[in-house]
């Protein structure tokens, strides 16, 4: 793995899931507010994630790190993804307050 110093940018890897927590979607973006707004306002109501809520996110300073982490998460088993989410979201609640915490 390439070592990076703390980047000056903000990139996010996030996990979305449906109400029953049966399917997970992992994505990466440079603007988490905008991307989650696109998902939650269902700008494309027929999209796969239009019915999903954010459950987890991680911040990175470099896009290479974010993409690498996204790939790692996508390769995790369902149980490993749930464990990861529960580290920061123990009750698997939709994070309505998430948007105020993202700068």
Phi and psi restraints in degrees (range 20) as a CNS / XPLOR table:
assign (resid 1 and name C) (resid 2 and name N)
       (resid 2 and name CA) (resid 2 and name C) 1.0 -77.7 20.0 2
assign (resid 2 and name N) (resid 2 and name CA)
       (resid 2 and name C) (resid 3 and name N) 1.0 135.3 20.0 2
assign (resid 2 and name C) (resid 3 and name N)
       (resid 3 and name CA) (resid 3 and name C) 1.0 -87.4 20.0 2
assign (resid 3 and name N) (resid 3 and name CA)
       (resid 3 and name C) (resid 4 and name N) 1.0 130.3 20.0 2
assign (resid 3 and name C) (resid 4 and name N)
       (resid 4 and name CA) (resid 4 and name C) 1.0 -120.1 20.0 2
assign (resid 4 and name N) (resid 4 and name CA)
       (resid 4 and name C) (resid 5 and name N) 1.0 141.4 20.0 2
assign (resid 4 and name C) (resid 5 and name N)
       (resid 5 and name CA) (resid 5 and name C) 1.0 -74.9 20.0 2
assign (resid 5 and name N) (resid 5 and name CA)
       (resid 5 and name C) (resid 6 and name N) 1.0 170.7 20.0 2
assign (resid 5 and name C) (resid 6 and name N)
       (resid 6 and name CA) (resid 6 and name C) 1.0 -60.2 20.0 2
assign (resid 6 and name N) (resid 6 and name CA)
       (resid 6 and name C) (resid 7 and name N) 1.0 124.6 20.0 2
assign (resid 6 and name C) (resid 7 and name N)
       (resid 7 and name CA) (resid 7 and name C) 1.0 -78.2 20.0 2
assign (resid 7 and name N) (resid 7 and name CA)
       (resid 7 and name C) (resid 8 and name N) 1.0 164.7 20.0 2
assign (resid 7 and name C) (resid 8 and name N)
       (resid 8 and name CA) (resid 8 and name C) 1.0 -93.6 20.0 2
assign (resid 8 and name N) (resid 8 and name CA)
       (resid 8 and name C) (resid 9 and name N) 1.0 -4.3 20.0 2
assign (resid 8 and name C) (resid 9 and name N)
       (resid 9 and name CA) (resid 9 and name C) 1.0 -101.8 20.0 2
assign (resid 9 and name N) (resid 9 and name CA)
       (resid 9 and name C) (resid 10 and name N) 1.0 173.1 20.0 2
assign (resid 9 and name C) (resid 10 and name N)
       (resid 10 and name CA) (resid 10 and name C) 1.0 -128.3 20.0 2
assign (resid 10 and name N) (resid 10 and name CA)
       (resid 10 and name C) (resid 11 and name N) 1.0 118.0 20.0 2
assign (resid 10 and name C) (resid 11 and name N)
       (resid 11 and name CA) (resid 11 and name C) 1.0 -125.3 20.0 2
assign (resid 11 and name N) (resid 11 and name CA)
       (resid 11 and name C) (resid 12 and name N) 1.0 145.9 20.0 2
assign (resid 11 and name C) (resid 12 and name N)
       (resid 12 and name CA) (resid 12 and name C) 1.0 -127.2 20.0 2
assign (resid 12 and name N) (resid 12 and name CA)
       (resid 12 and name C) (resid 13 and name N) 1.0 139.9 20.0 2
assign (resid 12 and name C) (resid 13 and name N)
       (resid 13 and name CA) (resid 13 and name C) 1.0 -107.7 20.0 2
assign (resid 13 and name N) (resid 13 and name CA)
       (resid 13 and name C) (resid 14 and name N) 1.0 132.6 20.0 2
assign (resid 13 and name C) (resid 14 and name N)
       (resid 14 and name CA) (resid 14 and name C) 1.0 -136.3 20.0 2
assign (resid 14 and name N) (resid 14 and name CA)
       (resid 14 and name C) (resid 15 and name N) 1.0 157.3 20.0 2
assign (resid 14 and name C) (resid 15 and name N)
       (resid 15 and name CA) (resid 15 and name C) 1.0 -121.6 20.0 2
assign (resid 15 and name N) (resid 15 and name CA)
       (resid 15 and name C) (resid 16 and name N) 1.0 129.1 20.0 2
assign (resid 15 and name C) (resid 16 and name N)
       (resid 16 and name CA) (resid 16 and name C) 1.0 -111.4 20.0 2
assign (resid 16 and name N) (resid 16 and name CA)
       (resid 16 and name C) (resid 17 and name N) 1.0 151.5 20.0 2
assign (resid 16 and name C) (resid 17 and name N)
       (resid 17 and name CA) (resid 17 and name C) 1.0 -148.7 20.0 2
assign (resid 17 and name N) (resid 17 and name CA)
       (resid 17 and name C) (resid 18 and name N) 1.0 164.2 20.0 2
assign (resid 17 and name C) (resid 18 and name N)
       (resid 18 and name CA) (resid 18 and name C) 1.0 -85.8 20.0 2
assign (resid 18 and name N) (resid 18 and name CA)
       (resid 18 and name C) (resid 19 and name N) 1.0 175.8 20.0 2
assign (resid 18 and name C) (resid 19 and name N)
       (resid 19 and name CA) (resid 19 and name C) 1.0 -59.3 20.0 2
assign (resid 19 and name N) (resid 19 and name CA)
       (resid 19 and name C) (resid 20 and name N) 1.0 -36.0 20.0 2
assign (resid 19 and name C) (resid 20 and name N)
       (resid 20 and name CA) (resid 20 and name C) 1.0 -84.0 20.0 2
assign (resid 20 and name N) (resid 20 and name CA)
       (resid 20 and name C) (resid 21 and name N) 1.0 -4.0 20.0 2
assign (resid 20 and name C) (resid 21 and name N)
       (resid 21 and name CA) (resid 21 and name C) 1.0 59.3 20.0 2
assign (resid 21 and name N) (resid 21 and name CA)
       (resid 21 and name C) (resid 22 and name N) 1.0 37.4 20.0 2
assign (resid 21 and name C) (resid 22 and name N)
       (resid 22 and name CA) (resid 22 and name C) 1.0 -94.4 20.0 2
assign (resid 22 and name N) (resid 22 and name CA)
       (resid 22 and name C) (resid 23 and name N) 1.0 -22.9 20.0 2
assign (resid 22 and name C) (resid 23 and name N)
       (resid 23 and name CA) (resid 23 and name C) 1.0 -134.5 20.0 2
assign (resid 23 and name N) (resid 23 and name CA)
       (resid 23 and name C) (resid 24 and name N) 1.0 140.6 20.0 2
assign (resid 23 and name C) (resid 24 and name N)
       (resid 24 and name CA) (resid 24 and name C) 1.0 -117.2 20.0 2
assign (resid 24 and name N) (resid 24 and name CA)
       (resid 24 and name C) (resid 25 and name N) 1.0 142.9 20.0 2
assign (resid 24 and name C) (resid 25 and name N)
       (resid 25 and name CA) (resid 25 and name C) 1.0 -122.5 20.0 2
assign (resid 25 and name N) (resid 25 and name CA)
       (resid 25 and name C) (resid 26 and name N) 1.0 126.1 20.0 2
assign (resid 25 and name C) (resid 26 and name N)
       (resid 26 and name CA) (resid 26 and name C) 1.0 -112.7 20.0 2
assign (resid 26 and name N) (resid 26 and name CA)
       (resid 26 and name C) (resid 27 and name N) 1.0 131.9 20.0 2
assign (resid 26 and name C) (resid 27 and name N)
       (resid 27 and name CA) (resid 27 and name C) 1.0 -139.2 20.0 2
assign (resid 27 and name N) (resid 27 and name CA)
       (resid 27 and name C) (resid 28 and name N) 1.0 171.4 20.0 2
assign (resid 27 and name C) (resid 28 and name N)
       (resid 28 and name CA) (resid 28 and name C) 1.0 -134.3 20.0 2
assign (resid 28 and name N) (resid 28 and name CA)
       (resid 28 and name C) (resid 29 and name N) 1.0 142.9 20.0 2
assign (resid 28 and name C) (resid 29 and name N)
       (resid 29 and name CA) (resid 29 and name C) 1.0 -153.8 20.0 2
assign (resid 29 and name N) (resid 29 and name CA)
       (resid 29 and name C) (resid 30 and name N) 1.0 157.8 20.0 2
assign (resid 29 and name C) (resid 30 and name N)
       (resid 30 and name CA) (resid 30 and name C) 1.0 -94.8 20.0 2
assign (resid 30 and name N) (resid 30 and name CA)
       (resid 30 and name C) (resid 31 and name N) 1.0 -11.4 20.0 2
assign (resid 30 and name C) (resid 31 and name N)
       (resid 31 and name CA) (resid 31 and name C) 1.0 -135.4 20.0 2
assign (resid 31 and name N) (resid 31 and name CA)
       (resid 31 and name C) (resid 32 and name N) 1.0 90.5 20.0 2
assign (resid 31 and name C) (resid 32 and name N)
       (resid 32 and name CA) (resid 32 and name C) 1.0 -65.3 20.0 2
assign (resid 32 and name N) (resid 32 and name CA)
       (resid 32 and name C) (resid 33 and name N) 1.0 -39.8 20.0 2
assign (resid 32 and name C) (resid 33 and name N)
       (resid 33 and name CA) (resid 33 and name C) 1.0 -53.9 20.0 2
assign (resid 33 and name N) (resid 33 and name CA)
       (resid 33 and name C) (resid 34 and name N) 1.0 -53.6 20.0 2
assign (resid 33 and name C) (resid 34 and name N)
       (resid 34 and name CA) (resid 34 and name C) 1.0 -64.3 20.0 2
assign (resid 34 and name N) (resid 34 and name CA)
       (resid 34 and name C) (resid 35 and name N) 1.0 -44.4 20.0 2
assign (resid 34 and name C) (resid 35 and name N)
       (resid 35 and name CA) (resid 35 and name C) 1.0 -65.6 20.0 2
assign (resid 35 and name N) (resid 35 and name CA)
       (resid 35 and name C) (resid 36 and name N) 1.0 -43.6 20.0 2
assign (resid 35 and name C) (resid 36 and name N)
       (resid 36 and name CA) (resid 36 and name C) 1.0 -68.1 20.0 2
assign (resid 36 and name N) (resid 36 and name CA)
       (resid 36 and name C) (resid 37 and name N) 1.0 -34.8 20.0 2
assign (resid 36 and name C) (resid 37 and name N)
       (resid 37 and name CA) (resid 37 and name C) 1.0 -62.2 20.0 2
assign (resid 37 and name N) (resid 37 and name CA)
       (resid 37 and name C) (resid 38 and name N) 1.0 -40.0 20.0 2
assign (resid 37 and name C) (resid 38 and name N)
       (resid 38 and name CA) (resid 38 and name C) 1.0 -61.8 20.0 2
assign (resid 38 and name N) (resid 38 and name CA)
       (resid 38 and name C) (resid 39 and name N) 1.0 -39.6 20.0 2
assign (resid 38 and name C) (resid 39 and name N)
       (resid 39 and name CA) (resid 39 and name C) 1.0 -69.8 20.0 2
assign (resid 39 and name N) (resid 39 and name CA)
       (resid 39 and name C) (resid 40 and name N) 1.0 -50.0 20.0 2
assign (resid 39 and name C) (resid 40 and name N)
       (resid 40 and name CA) (resid 40 and name C) 1.0 -75.8 20.0 2
assign (resid 40 and name N) (resid 40 and name CA)
       (resid 40 and name C) (resid 41 and name N) 1.0 -28.1 20.0 2
assign (resid 40 and name C) (resid 41 and name N)
       (resid 41 and name CA) (resid 41 and name C) 1.0 -87.6 20.0 2
assign (resid 41 and name N) (resid 41 and name CA)
       (resid 41 and name C) (resid 42 and name N) 1.0 0.7 20.0 2
assign (resid 41 and name C) (resid 42 and name N)
       (resid 42 and name CA) (resid 42 and name C) 1.0 53.8 20.0 2
assign (resid 42 and name N) (resid 42 and name CA)
       (resid 42 and name C) (resid 43 and name N) 1.0 49.2 20.0 2
assign (resid 42 and name C) (resid 43 and name N)
       (resid 43 and name CA) (resid 43 and name C) 1.0 -56.6 20.0 2
assign (resid 43 and name N) (resid 43 and name CA)
       (resid 43 and name C) (resid 44 and name N) 1.0 -30.7 20.0 2
assign (resid 43 and name C) (resid 44 and name N)
       (resid 44 and name CA) (resid 44 and name C) 1.0 -120.1 20.0 2
assign (resid 44 and name N) (resid 44 and name CA)
       (resid 44 and name C) (resid 45 and name N) 1.0 90.3 20.0 2
assign (resid 44 and name C) (resid 45 and name N)
       (resid 45 and name CA) (resid 45 and name C) 1.0 -61.8 20.0 2
assign (resid 45 and name N) (resid 45 and name CA)
       (resid 45 and name C) (resid 46 and name N) 1.0 -18.3 20.0 2
assign (resid 45 and name C) (resid 46 and name N)
       (resid 46 and name CA) (resid 46 and name C) 1.0 -94.2 20.0 2
assign (resid 46 and name N) (resid 46 and name CA)
       (resid 46 and name C) (resid 47 and name N) 1.0 1.4 20.0 2
assign (resid 46 and name C) (resid 47 and name N)
       (resid 47 and name CA) (resid 47 and name C) 1.0 -69.6 20.0 2
assign (resid 47 and name N) (resid 47 and name CA)
       (resid 47 and name C) (resid 48 and name N) 1.0 156.3 20.0 2
assign (resid 47 and name C) (resid 48 and name N)
       (resid 48 and name CA) (resid 48 and name C) 1.0 -56.2 20.0 2
assign (resid 48 and name N) (resid 48 and name CA)
       (resid 48 and name C) (resid 49 and name N) 1.0 -38.4 20.0 2
assign (resid 48 and name C) (resid 49 and name N)
       (resid 49 and name CA) (resid 49 and name C) 1.0 -98.3 20.0 2
assign (resid 49 and name N) (resid 49 and name CA)
       (resid 49 and name C) (resid 50 and name N) 1.0 5.3 20.0 2
assign (resid 49 and name C) (resid 50 and name N)
       (resid 50 and name CA) (resid 50 and name C) 1.0 -59.5 20.0 2
assign (resid 50 and name N) (resid 50 and name CA)
       (resid 50 and name C) (resid 51 and name N) 1.0 -25.2 20.0 2
assign (resid 50 and name C) (resid 51 and name N)
       (resid 51 and name CA) (resid 51 and name C) 1.0 -100.7 20.0 2
assign (resid 51 and name N) (resid 51 and name CA)
       (resid 51 and name C) (resid 52 and name N) 1.0 10.2 20.0 2
assign (resid 51 and name C) (resid 52 and name N)
       (resid 52 and name CA) (resid 52 and name C) 1.0 -102.4 20.0 2
assign (resid 52 and name N) (resid 52 and name CA)
       (resid 52 and name C) (resid 53 and name N) 1.0 159.1 20.0 2
assign (resid 52 and name C) (resid 53 and name N)
       (resid 53 and name CA) (resid 53 and name C) 1.0 -123.2 20.0 2
assign (resid 53 and name N) (resid 53 and name CA)
       (resid 53 and name C) (resid 54 and name N) 1.0 151.3 20.0 2
assign (resid 53 and name C) (resid 54 and name N)
       (resid 54 and name CA) (resid 54 and name C) 1.0 -75.0 20.0 2
assign (resid 54 and name N) (resid 54 and name CA)
       (resid 54 and name C) (resid 55 and name N) 1.0 137.5 20.0 2
assign (resid 54 and name C) (resid 55 and name N)
       (resid 55 and name CA) (resid 55 and name C) 1.0 -120.2 20.0 2
assign (resid 55 and name N) (resid 55 and name CA)
       (resid 55 and name C) (resid 56 and name N) 1.0 -20.8 20.0 2
assign (resid 55 and name C) (resid 56 and name N)
       (resid 56 and name CA) (resid 56 and name C) 1.0 -162.6 20.0 2
assign (resid 56 and name N) (resid 56 and name CA)
       (resid 56 and name C) (resid 57 and name N) 1.0 144.5 20.0 2
assign (resid 56 and name C) (resid 57 and name N)
       (resid 57 and name CA) (resid 57 and name C) 1.0 -152.2 20.0 2
assign (resid 57 and name N) (resid 57 and name CA)
       (resid 57 and name C) (resid 58 and name N) 1.0 156.5 20.0 2
assign (resid 57 and name C) (resid 58 and name N)
       (resid 58 and name CA) (resid 58 and name C) 1.0 -133.1 20.0 2
assign (resid 58 and name N) (resid 58 and name CA)
       (resid 58 and name C) (resid 59 and name N) 1.0 146.7 20.0 2
assign (resid 58 and name C) (resid 59 and name N)
       (resid 59 and name CA) (resid 59 and name C) 1.0 -108.1 20.0 2
assign (resid 59 and name N) (resid 59 and name CA)
       (resid 59 and name C) (resid 60 and name N) 1.0 142.1 20.0 2
assign (resid 59 and name C) (resid 60 and name N)
       (resid 60 and name CA) (resid 60 and name C) 1.0 -134.5 20.0 2
assign (resid 60 and name N) (resid 60 and name CA)
       (resid 60 and name C) (resid 61 and name N) 1.0 151.7 20.0 2
assign (resid 60 and name C) (resid 61 and name N)
       (resid 61 and name CA) (resid 61 and name C) 1.0 -89.7 20.0 2
assign (resid 61 and name N) (resid 61 and name CA)
       (resid 61 and name C) (resid 62 and name N) 1.0 -13.5 20.0 2
assign (resid 61 and name C) (resid 62 and name N)
       (resid 62 and name CA) (resid 62 and name C) 1.0 -132.2 20.0 2
assign (resid 62 and name N) (resid 62 and name CA)
       (resid 62 and name C) (resid 63 and name N) 1.0 138.1 20.0 2
assign (resid 62 and name C) (resid 63 and name N)
       (resid 63 and name CA) (resid 63 and name C) 1.0 -62.0 20.0 2
assign (resid 63 and name N) (resid 63 and name CA)
       (resid 63 and name C) (resid 64 and name N) 1.0 -34.4 20.0 2
assign (resid 63 and name C) (resid 64 and name N)
       (resid 64 and name CA) (resid 64 and name C) 1.0 -60.7 20.0 2
assign (resid 64 and name N) (resid 64 and name CA)
       (resid 64 and name C) (resid 65 and name N) 1.0 -40.7 20.0 2
assign (resid 64 and name C) (resid 65 and name N)
       (resid 65 and name CA) (resid 65 and name C) 1.0 -66.7 20.0 2
assign (resid 65 and name N) (resid 65 and name CA)
       (resid 65 and name C) (resid 66 and name N) 1.0 -41.7 20.0 2
assign (resid 65 and name C) (resid 66 and name N)
       (resid 66 and name CA) (resid 66 and name C) 1.0 -63.7 20.0 2
assign (resid 66 and name N) (resid 66 and name CA)
       (resid 66 and name C) (resid 67 and name N) 1.0 -43.9 20.0 2
assign (resid 66 and name C) (resid 67 and name N)
       (resid 67 and name CA) (resid 67 and name C) 1.0 -64.9 20.0 2
assign (resid 67 and name N) (resid 67 and name CA)
       (resid 67 and name C) (resid 68 and name N) 1.0 -41.7 20.0 2
assign (resid 67 and name C) (resid 68 and name N)
       (resid 68 and name CA) (resid 68 and name C) 1.0 -60.9 20.0 2
assign (resid 68 and name N) (resid 68 and name CA)
       (resid 68 and name C) (resid 69 and name N) 1.0 -44.0 20.0 2
assign (resid 68 and name C) (resid 69 and name N)
       (resid 69 and name CA) (resid 69 and name C) 1.0 -67.6 20.0 2
assign (resid 69 and name N) (resid 69 and name CA)
       (resid 69 and name C) (resid 70 and name N) 1.0 -39.2 20.0 2
assign (resid 69 and name C) (resid 70 and name N)
       (resid 70 and name CA) (resid 70 and name C) 1.0 -57.5 20.0 2
assign (resid 70 and name N) (resid 70 and name CA)
       (resid 70 and name C) (resid 71 and name N) 1.0 -44.9 20.0 2
assign (resid 70 and name C) (resid 71 and name N)
       (resid 71 and name CA) (resid 71 and name C) 1.0 -62.8 20.0 2
assign (resid 71 and name N) (resid 71 and name CA)
       (resid 71 and name C) (resid 72 and name N) 1.0 -41.1 20.0 2
assign (resid 71 and name C) (resid 72 and name N)
       (resid 72 and name CA) (resid 72 and name C) 1.0 -60.1 20.0 2
assign (resid 72 and name N) (resid 72 and name CA)
       (resid 72 and name C) (resid 73 and name N) 1.0 -47.9 20.0 2
assign (resid 72 and name C) (resid 73 and name N)
       (resid 73 and name CA) (resid 73 and name C) 1.0 -63.8 20.0 2
assign (resid 73 and name N) (resid 73 and name CA)
       (resid 73 and name C) (resid 74 and name N) 1.0 -41.9 20.0 2
assign (resid 73 and name C) (resid 74 and name N)
       (resid 74 and name CA) (resid 74 and name C) 1.0 -60.3 20.0 2
assign (resid 74 and name N) (resid 74 and name CA)
       (resid 74 and name C) (resid 75 and name N) 1.0 -29.1 20.0 2
assign (resid 74 and name C) (resid 75 and name N)
       (resid 75 and name CA) (resid 75 and name C) 1.0 -87.0 20.0 2
assign (resid 75 and name N) (resid 75 and name CA)
       (resid 75 and name C) (resid 76 and name N) 1.0 -4.8 20.0 2
assign (resid 75 and name C) (resid 76 and name N)
       (resid 76 and name CA) (resid 76 and name C) 1.0 -73.2 20.0 2
assign (resid 76 and name N) (resid 76 and name CA)
       (resid 76 and name C) (resid 77 and name N) 1.0 152.7 20.0 2
assign (resid 76 and name C) (resid 77 and name N)
       (resid 77 and name CA) (resid 77 and name C) 1.0 -71.2 20.0 2
assign (resid 77 and name N) (resid 77 and name CA)
       (resid 77 and name C) (resid 78 and name N) 1.0 164.8 20.0 2
assign (resid 77 and name C) (resid 78 and name N)
       (resid 78 and name CA) (resid 78 and name C) 1.0 -55.3 20.0 2
assign (resid 78 and name N) (resid 78 and name CA)
       (resid 78 and name C) (resid 79 and name N) 1.0 -45.7 20.0 2
assign (resid 78 and name C) (resid 79 and name N)
       (resid 79 and name CA) (resid 79 and name C) 1.0 -64.0 20.0 2
assign (resid 79 and name N) (resid 79 and name CA)
       (resid 79 and name C) (resid 80 and name N) 1.0 -38.7 20.0 2
assign (resid 79 and name C) (resid 80 and name N)
       (resid 80 and name CA) (resid 80 and name C) 1.0 -66.1 20.0 2
assign (resid 80 and name N) (resid 80 and name CA)
       (resid 80 and name C) (resid 81 and name N) 1.0 -38.1 20.0 2
assign (resid 80 and name C) (resid 81 and name N)
       (resid 81 and name CA) (resid 81 and name C) 1.0 -64.5 20.0 2
assign (resid 81 and name N) (resid 81 and name CA)
       (resid 81 and name C) (resid 82 and name N) 1.0 -42.7 20.0 2
assign (resid 81 and name C) (resid 82 and name N)
       (resid 82 and name CA) (resid 82 and name C) 1.0 -62.3 20.0 2
assign (resid 82 and name N) (resid 82 and name CA)
       (resid 82 and name C) (resid 83 and name N) 1.0 -41.1 20.0 2
assign (resid 82 and name C) (resid 83 and name N)
       (resid 83 and name CA) (resid 83 and name C) 1.0 -61.0 20.0 2
assign (resid 83 and name N) (resid 83 and name CA)
       (resid 83 and name C) (resid 84 and name N) 1.0 -43.2 20.0 2
assign (resid 83 and name C) (resid 84 and name N)
       (resid 84 and name CA) (resid 84 and name C) 1.0 -61.7 20.0 2
assign (resid 84 and name N) (resid 84 and name CA)
       (resid 84 and name C) (resid 85 and name N) 1.0 -46.0 20.0 2
assign (resid 84 and name C) (resid 85 and name N)
       (resid 85 and name CA) (resid 85 and name C) 1.0 -62.6 20.0 2
assign (resid 85 and name N) (resid 85 and name CA)
       (resid 85 and name C) (resid 86 and name N) 1.0 -43.0 20.0 2
assign (resid 85 and name C) (resid 86 and name N)
       (resid 86 and name CA) (resid 86 and name C) 1.0 -65.6 20.0 2
assign (resid 86 and name N) (resid 86 and name CA)
       (resid 86 and name C) (resid 87 and name N) 1.0 -20.4 20.0 2
assign (resid 86 and name C) (resid 87 and name N)
       (resid 87 and name CA) (resid 87 and name C) 1.0 -61.1 20.0 2
assign (resid 87 and name N) (resid 87 and name CA)
       (resid 87 and name C) (resid 88 and name N) 1.0 -36.5 20.0 2
assign (resid 87 and name C) (resid 88 and name N)
       (resid 88 and name CA) (resid 88 and name C) 1.0 -113.6 20.0 2
assign (resid 88 and name N) (resid 88 and name CA)
       (resid 88 and name C) (resid 89 and name N) 1.0 -12.9 20.0 2
assign (resid 88 and name C) (resid 89 and name N)
       (resid 89 and name CA) (resid 89 and name C) 1.0 -140.4 20.0 2
assign (resid 89 and name N) (resid 89 and name CA)
       (resid 89 and name C) (resid 90 and name N) 1.0 69.5 20.0 2
assign (resid 89 and name C) (resid 90 and name N)
       (resid 90 and name CA) (resid 90 and name C) 1.0 -57.2 20.0 2
assign (resid 90 and name N) (resid 90 and name CA)
       (resid 90 and name C) (resid 91 and name N) 1.0 -31.3 20.0 2
assign (resid 90 and name C) (resid 91 and name N)
       (resid 91 and name CA) (resid 91 and name C) 1.0 -94.7 20.0 2
assign (resid 91 and name N) (resid 91 and name CA)
       (resid 91 and name C) (resid 92 and name N) 1.0 4.5 20.0 2
assign (resid 91 and name C) (resid 92 and name N)
       (resid 92 and name CA) (resid 92 and name C) 1.0 53.4 20.0 2
assign (resid 92 and name N) (resid 92 and name CA)
       (resid 92 and name C) (resid 93 and name N) 1.0 41.0 20.0 2
assign (resid 92 and name C) (resid 93 and name N)
       (resid 93 and name CA) (resid 93 and name C) 1.0 -85.7 20.0 2
assign (resid 93 and name N) (resid 93 and name CA)
       (resid 93 and name C) (resid 94 and name N) 1.0 146.6 20.0 2
assign (resid 93 and name C) (resid 94 and name N)
       (resid 94 and name CA) (resid 94 and name C) 1.0 -66.1 20.0 2
assign (resid 94 and name N) (resid 94 and name CA)
       (resid 94 and name C) (resid 95 and name N) 1.0 134.1 20.0 2
assign (resid 94 and name C) (resid 95 and name N)
       (resid 95 and name CA) (resid 95 and name C) 1.0 -87.3 20.0 2
assign (resid 95 and name N) (resid 95 and name CA)
       (resid 95 and name C) (resid 96 and name N) 1.0 77.8 20.0 2
assign (resid 95 and name C) (resid 96 and name N)
       (resid 96 and name CA) (resid 96 and name C) 1.0 -61.9 20.0 2
assign (resid 96 and name N) (resid 96 and name CA)
       (resid 96 and name C) (resid 97 and name N) 1.0 -30.9 20.0 2
assign (resid 96 and name C) (resid 97 and name N)
       (resid 97 and name CA) (resid 97 and name C) 1.0 -82.8 20.0 2
assign (resid 97 and name N) (resid 97 and name CA)
       (resid 97 and name C) (resid 98 and name N) 1.0 -2.3 20.0 2
assign (resid 97 and name C) (resid 98 and name N)
       (resid 98 and name CA) (resid 98 and name C) 1.0 -56.5 20.0 2
assign (resid 98 and name N) (resid 98 and name CA)
       (resid 98 and name C) (resid 99 and name N) 1.0 -43.1 20.0 2
assign (resid 98 and name C) (resid 99 and name N)
       (resid 99 and name CA) (resid 99 and name C) 1.0 -62.2 20.0 2
assign (resid 99 and name N) (resid 99 and name CA)
       (resid 99 and name C) (resid 100 and name N) 1.0 -32.2 20.0 2
assign (resid 99 and name C) (resid 100 and name N)
       (resid 100 and name CA) (resid 100 and name C) 1.0 -73.1 20.0 2
assign (resid 100 and name N) (resid 100 and name CA)
       (resid 100 and name C) (resid 101 and name N) 1.0 -20.6 20.0 2
assign (resid 100 and name C) (resid 101 and name N)
       (resid 101 and name CA) (resid 101 and name C) 1.0 -89.7 20.0 2
assign (resid 101 and name N) (resid 101 and name CA)
       (resid 101 and name C) (resid 102 and name N) 1.0 -10.5 20.0 2
assign (resid 101 and name C) (resid 102 and name N)
       (resid 102 and name CA) (resid 102 and name C) 1.0 -95.0 20.0 2
assign (resid 102 and name N) (resid 102 and name CA)
       (resid 102 and name C) (resid 103 and name N) 1.0 128.3 20.0 2
